[in-house]
């Protein structure tokens, strides 16, 4: 009996040290697993400009057997993933569900869709990620990452992935530098000692030392003051010249336009009683100043031309008896105030004066006269890439002009026209 006691005691002493040497899960390990998706995103952005196509497997996702109900531990893990995604709110992604090939393909397809939906629903729950940022899709057994011939391969194929679709460039965050300059960016992330940001979908990830930054204003209205000792060498800002610019900017825009006479204007459009003008073409240039992201003031001028030639014949096949020629030109000087309803859509009221010149007559006999018109109108338009140095603008416009004050004895009624204009803008 004594020998048996000492034998059991020896076994216990051998087993307990072995157990004490087994690796234990620490809070630091949990934090590392949670932060790994964010680290993968940042590392991928450092290696390539575009996130599109990047896939990250969600490691700690488990479901109840033959179900799409998340386990309690998986729900907690997804809540932390949602907090990570909220740190980079401009990123758009898809949740993809995958299965092995055990069972009917149709059943696997439905199961993968339901599991992807369950993950998305948890991520967009109350107080979590904005719903429009995340879509979901079930791929069933179509995209294995390992052979389904072994249990280890099937385990790898049963997975849920985050795939990044792109960047929402309409999200505008503001980075205010201590130098007084401002950077407008869709993606910004605050690390311990640097501020990381992207200025566009295909632009590289850039970093600024935190000592060079005063504060960051996020698109959702949050403001983060940067409490970091200023850097002694401000020249360490990476690629500062092409990306840093003032909050309010001077710009110019060149555009071409076409206009169509509208309303009851027989004195302008009639071939027998008027000038026979229907469609005119013009070009305009403007110089403007951005007061903020939503308001701009601009001064514009240009040149419009309406030209018509009418041949008078006794019959359709007969010779030309006489020719009528008419030409009207406008040189406008207008003040416009574009108001942006969104990052791209704007309404633009405008008003000013025109120098109107008309030349008309039959055959070689021509008369010329000129006068001033007061004009007003507006436009609704769409601007692309407004946060960049070069952008395009497409607008529908309408202008009304009062009766001209002539230098001679002639008089012409008011003229109204509407049309389309296309422009290219440049920041100074």
Phi and psi in degrees as a GROMACS rama.xvg file:
@    title "Ramachandran Plot"
@    xaxis  label "Phi"
@    yaxis  label "Psi"
@TYPE xy
-65.8316  -40.4278  UNK-2
-62.1197  -40.7138  UNK-3
-63.9331  -38.6554  UNK-4
-61.6567  -47.1025  UNK-5
-68.3494  -30.1718  UNK-6
-67.2444  -45.3028  UNK-7
-65.0726  -37.3521  UNK-8
-64.4544  -38.0088  UNK-9
-66.4387  -40.4532  UNK-10
-62.9525  -41.0105  UNK-11
-62.8764  -40.4234  UNK-12
-66.5037  -31.4469  UNK-13
-74.9065  -38.2777  UNK-14
-73.7809  -43.954  UNK-15
-61.5251  -43.8348  UNK-16
-60.9319  -37.3121  UNK-17
-61.6958  -40.4315  UNK-18
-65.8323  -37.7117  UNK-19
-67.2412  -17.6619  UNK-20
-89.6543  -5.46914  UNK-21
-70.1432  139.729  UNK-22
-63.8244  136.174  UNK-23
-105.587  145.166  UNK-24
-79.5073  121.46  UNK-25
-107.907  163.018  UNK-26
-56.5465  -35.3043  UNK-27
-62.0178  -39.377  UNK-28
-62.288  -41.5851  UNK-29
-63.5247  -43.2633  UNK-30
-62.4236  -39.9136  UNK-31
-62.7871  -41.5285  UNK-32
-66.3412  -37.1816  UNK-33
-69.9402  -41.4515  UNK-34
-79.3287  -11.1468  UNK-35
-59.9743  -38.191  UNK-36
-60.0391  -42.7437  UNK-37
-63.7184  -41.6068  UNK-38
-64.8082  -37.931  UNK-39
-62.781  -40.4547  UNK-40
-63.046  -48.3847  UNK-41
-65.1903  -41.2411  UNK-42
-63.4908  -39.4081  UNK-43
-66.3707  -38.6364  UNK-44
-66.791  -30.4869  UNK-45
-69.8897  -29.2818  UNK-46
-89.4329  -28.1013  UNK-47
-147.89  146.773  UNK-48
-66.5558  -38.1831  UNK-49
-102.21  131.127  UNK-50
-80.1789  -14.9936  UNK-51
-57.002  129.054  UNK-52
94.7556  -13.1522  UNK-53
-65.7139  131.288  UNK-54
-118.612  136.515  UNK-55
-128.85  123.899  UNK-56
-78.9147  130.045  UNK-57
-80.279  110.883  UNK-58
-72.1754  -39.8783  UNK-59
-105.08  42.3392  UNK-60
-102.232  120.736  UNK-61
-133.929  147.381  UNK-62
-122.391  157.731  UNK-63
-66.2357  152.109  UNK-64
-54.7982  131.387  UNK-65
51.3321  39.1817  UNK-66
-144.465  166.888  UNK-67
-113.159  20.2433  UNK-68
-85.0272  123.792  UNK-69
-69.9227  143.732  UNK-70
-73.1329  162.186  UNK-71
-61.0055  -41.0522  UNK-72
-67.0534  -34.2656  UNK-73
-68.1395  -37.5703  UNK-74
-62.9343  -41.4764  UNK-75
-63.7847  -42.034  UNK-76
-61.1953  -43.0813  UNK-77
-67.3817  -32.8335  UNK-78
-61.2247  -36.3473  UNK-79
-74.2529  -36.2597  UNK-80
-61.9073  -38.4935  UNK-81
-61.9254  -39.9964  UNK-82
-63.8338  -35.908  UNK-83
-65.9451  -45.5558  UNK-84
-64.5815  -30.7227  UNK-85
-70.1439  -14.8564  UNK-86
-76.9755  -17.2839  UNK-87
-131.633  68.8658  UNK-88
-68.3099  -9.28896  UNK-89
-84.2885  -9.18566  UNK-90
-80.9993  132.046  UNK-91
-108.768  134.704  UNK-92
-144.493  167.673  UNK-93
-123.491  137.833  UNK-94
-95.3114  121.204  UNK-95
-113.022  129.196  UNK-96
-101.706  139.496  UNK-97
-136.043  150.112  UNK-98
-130.917  173.567  UNK-99
-86.9749  -168.823  UNK-100
-102.129  17.7477  UNK-101
-79.6708  124.22  UNK-102
100.769  -179.488  UNK-103
-73.8552  139.052  UNK-104
-55.7401  -37.9088  UNK-105
-63.9071  -42.4588  UNK-106
-65.6617  -38.8431  UNK-107
-64.4571  -37.1061  UNK-108
-63.0252  -47.1914  UNK-109
-63.309  -42.0563  UNK-110
-62.7579  -42.3701  UNK-111
-65.5471  -39.3269  UNK-112
-64.0989  -44.49  UNK-113
-65.0176  -38.0118  UNK-114
-70.22  -39.322  UNK-115
-63.6789  -40.4664  UNK-116
-64.0728  -40.5552  UNK-117
-62.48  -40.3706  UNK-118
-65.9053  -45.2092  UNK-119
-61.1103  -44.4939  UNK-120
-58.977  -36.7889  UNK-121
-69.3803  -39.2735  UNK-122
-68.0945  -31.2228  UNK-123
-101.642  18.5805  UNK-124
-63.0861  179.011  UNK-125
-54.3378  127.285  UNK-126
75.4563  10.9645  UNK-127
-103.956  -140.801  UNK-128
-76.6987  144.88  UNK-129
-62.0182  131.815  UNK-130
-60.767  -37.1608  UNK-131
-69.3501  -9.93563  UNK-132
-80.4958  -18.469  UNK-133
-125.647  127.303  UNK-134
-111.585  173.296  UNK-135
-140.388  157.499  UNK-136
-157.466  140.096  UNK-137
-100.757  130.272  UNK-138
-107.364  -2.38664  UNK-139
58.8665  -132.74  UNK-140
-101.959  15.8711  UNK-141
-72.2073  -27.9565  UNK-142
-124.634  68.5315  UNK-143
-69.9103  148.704  UNK-144
-106.699  -2.73694  UNK-145
-152.282  160.154  UNK-146
-61.8352  142.434  UNK-147
-87.9176  12.9491  UNK-148
-84.1664  -12.4464  UNK-149
-126.654  157.905  UNK-150
-65.5026  -36.8564  UNK-151
-65.9268  -37.0605  UNK-152
-67.3547  -42.6248  UNK-153
-64.7263  -34.0968  UNK-154
-63.401  -40.3627  UNK-155
-66.86  -33.0339  UNK-156
-76.5881  -23.7567  UNK-157
-83.8508  97.5509  UNK-158
-152.2  164.21  UNK-159
-126.013  130.079  UNK-160
-122.326  150.415  UNK-161
-100.361  122.315  UNK-162
-114.523  129.568  UNK-163
-87.1298  126.498  UNK-164
-89.5861  -35.7667  UNK-165
165.088  -159.736  UNK-166
-125.259  132.208  UNK-167
-82.1206  98.5853  UNK-168
-76.0646  -5.63479  UNK-169
-81.04  -12.3849  UNK-170
-75.3038  124.841  UNK-171
-120.434  111.298  UNK-172
-103.687  153.061  UNK-173
-119.739  127.232  UNK-174
-107.705  114.741  UNK-175
-96.8773  120.096  UNK-176
-88.3518  157.369  UNK-177
-66.9648  -19.9188  UNK-178
-76.2025  -7.14707  UNK-179
98.0053  -3.24408  UNK-180
-89.7425  163.097  UNK-181
-132.792  138.262  UNK-182
-113.691  127.346  UNK-183
-99.3654  121.212  UNK-184
-140.898  148.795  UNK-185
-80.5828  -29.5841  UNK-186
-125.31  127.975  UNK-187
-142.725  142.836  UNK-188
-140.42  132.819  UNK-189
-99.2701  111.734  UNK-190
-98.3106  -171.688  UNK-191
-64.364  -45.285  UNK-192
-121.406  -4.94901  UNK-193
-137.475  160.227  UNK-194
-110.449  120.561  UNK-195
-101.492  141.384  UNK-196
-155.821  159.251  UNK-197
-127.576  135.686  UNK-198
-91.6177  -11.4843  UNK-199
-167.196  171.713  UNK-200
-54.6721  -45.186  UNK-201
-107.06  10.8233  UNK-202
-85.0231  149.628  UNK-203
-70.6737  157.367  UNK-204
-71.0459  131.829  UNK-205
-122.243  157.805  UNK-206
-130.309  142.121  UNK-207
-126.113  134.009  UNK-208
-58.2405  137.608  UNK-209
-62.4001  -25.1775  UNK-210
-66.6195  -16.2337  UNK-211
-91.5115  -3.765  UNK-212
-111.284  134.088  UNK-213
-88.1468  -50.4489  UNK-214
-159.432  164.77  UNK-215
-126.452  126.391  UNK-216
-105.516  117.637  UNK-217
-84.1503  159.61  UNK-218
-62.4989  -26.7266  UNK-219
-84.962  5.79959  UNK-220
99.9599  -11.6103  UNK-221
-68.0585  145.777  UNK-222
-124.099  126.946  UNK-223
-116.453  112.794  UNK-224
-77.6998  136.91  UNK-225
-96.9694  109.721  UNK-226
-98.3954  88.706  UNK-227
-149.646  137.509  UNK-228
-58.1925  134.28  UNK-229
-61.0487  144.192  UNK-230
-72.8831  143.346  UNK-231
-77.6338  -20.7664  UNK-232
-122.771  90.564  UNK-233
-63.79  -12.4655  UNK-234
-71.8291  -3.8796  UNK-235
-77.3978  -3.28768  UNK-236
-64.1956  123.857  UNK-237
-77.7209  129.015  UNK-238
51.5354  40.9332  UNK-239
-61.9419  -44.9362  UNK-240
-57.2118  -43.9921  UNK-241
-80.0306  -12.991  UNK-242
-116.266  -23.3447  UNK-243
-92.0582  129.295  UNK-244
-149.715  165.987  UNK-245
-71.2359  152.958  UNK-246
-64.4559  -39.4349  UNK-247
-108.435  135.161  UNK-248
-133.486  146.674  UNK-249
-89.5397  136.221  UNK-250
-144.112  167.037  UNK-251
-132.482  156.391  UNK-252
-143.568  136.429  UNK-253
-115.666  135.869  UNK-254
-149.737  150.708  UNK-255
-108.79  154.736  UNK-256
-150.327  158.067  UNK-257
-133.073  138.663  UNK-258
-128.449  150.106  UNK-259
-126.014  127.807  UNK-260
-62.2769  131.756  UNK-261
-125.282  161.951  UNK-262
83.2913  179.683  UNK-263
-84.0628  92.1218  UNK-264
-128.636  63.3828  UNK-265
-62.6812  -28.7178  UNK-266
-66.1067  -20.912  UNK-267
-97.5752  -37.6344  UNK-268
-101.9  -21.0179  UNK-269
-72.0438  139.449  UNK-270
-82.1706  -16.3081  UNK-271
-104.51  -32.9451  UNK-272
-118.067  2.58109  UNK-273
-140.974  -154.588  UNK-274
-95.7724  -2.4616  UNK-275
60.7023  34.8787  UNK-276
-99.617  130.411  UNK-277
-123.432  -52.8421  UNK-278
-117.616  134.483  UNK-279
-128.601  160.513  UNK-280
-130.506  151.65  UNK-281
-160.33  172.042  UNK-282
-134.74  146.291  UNK-283
-137.286  151.427  UNK-284
-132.625  144.845  UNK-285
-142.01  156.545  UNK-286
-123.039  128.07  UNK-287
-133.474  169.998  UNK-288
-136.579  126.837  UNK-289
-82.4748  109.746  UNK-290
-72.9034  -32.0073  UNK-291
-161.639  -170.909  UNK-292
-69.3943  -14.1673  UNK-293
-117.694  -17.8381  UNK-294
-127.558  138.568  UNK-295
-139.727  148.075  UNK-296
-123.369  139.094  UNK-297
-145.31  149.432  UNK-298
-115.301  127.087  UNK-299
-129.79  149.822  UNK-300
-143.575  176.18  UNK-301
173.409  -154.914  UNK-302
-151.133  124.768  UNK-303
-117.837  144.747  UNK-304
-139.065  131.11  UNK-305
-121.805  118.993  UNK-306
-132.698  136.095  UNK-307
-143.423  140.471  UNK-308
-131.402  127.04  UNK-309
-119.317  128.114  UNK-310
-96.4742  129.073  UNK-311
-104.04  126.021  UNK-312
-131.773  156.594  UNK-313
-75.947  -27.9269  UNK-314
-147.779  168.025  UNK-315
-62.7568  -35.4122  UNK-316
-93.7756  -6.89411  UNK-317
-77.33  171.009  UNK-318
-73.3169  160.614  UNK-319
-72.0891  122.795  UNK-320
-84.1417  -40.0363  UNK-321
-158.546  162.968  UNK-322
-125.282  137.508  UNK-323
-109.467  131.58  UNK-324
-125.47  135.991  UNK-325
-142.567  137.002  UNK-326
-141.056  127.609  UNK-327
-121.041  132.507  UNK-328
-126.834  145.844  UNK-329
-125.11  138.145  UNK-330
-120.617  101.922  UNK-331
-87.9923  155.396  UNK-332
-136.369  101.993  UNK-333
-122.139  149.398  UNK-334
-105.913  128.272  UNK-335
-126.69  151.498  UNK-336
-130.892  86.3391  UNK-337
-64.6995  129.779  UNK-338
-118.424  117.549  UNK-339
-87.9739  117.784  UNK-340
-77.5839  -34.0439  UNK-341
-131.103  -170.996  UNK-342
-63.9966  -21.5503  UNK-343
-122.458  -30.2439  UNK-344
-93.0178  132.949  UNK-345
-136.093  152.34  UNK-346
-112.227  135.116  UNK-347
-131.384  98.5746  UNK-348
-74.3597  147.453  UNK-349
-151.517  152.321  UNK-350
-158.929  155.618  UNK-351
170.785  -154.506  UNK-352
-126.322  157.124  UNK-353
-125.627  141.629  UNK-354
-92.9308  111.779  UNK-355
-104.162  127.503  UNK-356
-124.962  132.673  UNK-357
-125.254  135.973  UNK-358
-128.495  123.83  UNK-359
-150.607  154.913  UNK-360
162.533  174.409  UNK-361
-102.337  138.171  UNK-362
52.907  -124.933  UNK-363
-90.7405  -2.8157  UNK-364
-90.4048  113.711  UNK-365
-127.097  144.193  UNK-366
-121.633  145.077  UNK-367
-127.257  142.395  UNK-368
-155.338  161.269  UNK-369
-144.682  164.767  UNK-370
-169.512  177.302  UNK-371
-108.921  141.089  UNK-372
-121.843  145.49  UNK-373
-96.4059  127.657  UNK-374
-126.786  156.612  UNK-375
-155.157  162.98  UNK-376
170.254  -155.179  UNK-377
-170.721  173.771  UNK-378
-148.598  154.964  UNK-379
-124.48  130.922  UNK-380
-145.089  173.61  UNK-381
-130.482  125.945  UNK-382
-110.86  134.859  UNK-383
-104.962  145.284  UNK-384
53.1439  43.9112  UNK-385
-65.4875  -22.6759  UNK-386
-81.1618  -5.39531  UNK-387
-97.7379  176.277  UNK-388
-78.7181  -21.3267  UNK-389
-128.496  133.04  UNK-390
-145.398  169.044  UNK-391
-120.665  156.546  UNK-392
-141.48  135.787  UNK-393
-125.074  125.164  UNK-394
-137.467  146.628  UNK-395
-102.308  132.627  UNK-396
-134.183  163.743  UNK-397
-142.728  136.957  UNK-398
-134.48  137.777  UNK-399
-119.446  138.979  UNK-400
-128.23  135.024  UNK-401
-73.1015  166.764  UNK-402
-58.1785  136.427  UNK-403
-73.666  149.176  UNK-404
-95.2872  112.4  UNK-405
-92.9153  154.482  UNK-406
-82.7917  -18.1297  UNK-407
-113.159  -157.187  UNK-408
-90.705  -2.00862  UNK-409
-86.6061  156.856  UNK-410
-137.526  145.135  UNK-411
-131.876  135.772  UNK-412
-69.077  171.395  UNK-413
-58.356  154.549  UNK-414
-127.062  134.527  UNK-415
-125.625  137.585  UNK-416
-149.869  154.936  UNK-417
-129.064  158.479  UNK-418
-176.859  -163.22  UNK-419
-125.36  139.547  UNK-420
-136.464  143.452  UNK-421
-125.072  131.924  UNK-422
-137.454  163.765  UNK-423
-125.96  129.601  UNK-424
-112.043  154.4  UNK-425
-138.501  132.012  UNK-426
-82.7303  140.409  UNK-427
